[in-house]
Amino acid sequence: MSDGAESTVCLTFDFDAISSWLARGQASPGPVSRGEFGAHAVPRILKMLRERAITATFFIPGHTVETYPEQCAAIAEAGHEIGLHGYLHEPVSKLDPESELATVRRARDAIREVTGYEAVGNRTPSWDFTTSTVDVLLEVGCEYDSSLMAADHTPYYARRGDVAATDGPYRFGPPTSLVELPVSWSLDDYPYFEFRSTDSGILPGLRRPDDVFANFLDDIDYMLREEPGGVCVLTFHPQVIGRGHRMLGLERLLDACLERPLAFRTCLETARAFRSATGGEPEEAT
């Protein structure tokens, strides 16, 4: 996305709230309260964005929209984009194609009913993906997805029909009209900050925000130097980033970005700019 275009940061928030804990089968008051904190933190996040005139993208499960309608309505009223993020933060790889489509439709309808927003972007829960996901998203009219990791600063058109052969080379299917805005676990707050203990191990988290965000800023500076006009997608979760010391760290990161020659844009704005810059759908799209 060069051609003289301004470099872009897409600031995104996955407002999972309670849904991500319920999806893991953790419905007791302890984990539920951790999800509740996400709703508690949304007003302070909106205030931070308003003070900096930054428009972000919030990926919100249908369950969150129905559980916290006031917070989700406030997100829409503040002018931020709302994208799909499953209904109950379900890993799509556990769904058959029909169930995956039904889940996306249910999530889209919940967002529309509560906020009036027509979501045309998607992020799969936990960045899970299936061979049916692209077709499901196109079926419901999505313009872009932000779940895959085949690039860092370059949007691309998502493919369908890949064949993962084990007795020969991987066979790539044709690109579709669905724009992919790539993500990375290295630019996600959850693995750095969130403490979680399970039977299979411990996610320690609890890192110092300035150490983590120095890595984020280095990624952005590399993009500015090597891939001007590129796109960097940052991912946060209100229940994680909303803690006071992390909010201060995020404020410092955003202020450093605002001093650089780049723009904050929503995922939808960025996807449409990419489509325009590439002349529309790829030739092979169907």
Secondary structure, DSSP 4 states (H G I P E B T S, - for coil): --TTPPEEEEEEEE--TTHHHHHTT--SHHHHHHHHHHHHHHHHHHHHHHHHT---EEEE-HHHHHH-HHHHHHHHHTT-EEEE--SS---GGGS-HHHHHHHHHHHHHHHHHHH-----EE--GGG---TTHHHHHHHTT--EE----S-SS--EEEE---B--SSS--B---EEEEEE----GGGBHHHHH--EEETTEEE-----HHHHHHHHHHHHHHHHHHSTT-EEEEEE-HHHHTSHHHHHHHHHHHHHHHTSSEEE--HHHHHHHHHHHTTSS-TT--
